[in-house]
């Protein structure tokens, strides 16, 4: 579970287990740019998942991980009015990539974060008061 609370200005404090991170908005968006934006953290989670899955695949195939790099970004949709596309760009040496593009693509999508995104996991929003335990709050809205 992750818990997020507002700090000052546009900063938020996110806590996951014993790890904490501060998010912020860019200066041009009224923030102080002292941390990643929420969108950047989403891309980072996807990139970390894809890279970890690729590394596992390469290790299992006794292939080197040297040169493995994954870039993740939002790209505008080709269709007006549609949400951005999340693009995962994988860089591997040609000797590793040649003849394995399909396997590499499948491996990059096999982790829990990326596979949930690809399968369209539902987002459930529950509203509760501080006195109500989180698990017992009714589902108020389901977003697809």
Protein Blocks (a to p, Z undefined) as FASTA:
>chain_A
ZZddddehjbccddehjaccdddddfklopaolaccfklmmmmmmmmmmmmmmmmmmmmn
opafehiacdddddddfbghiacdddddddddfklmgoplmmmmmmmmmpmklmmmmnop
acddddddfklcfklpccfbdcZZ
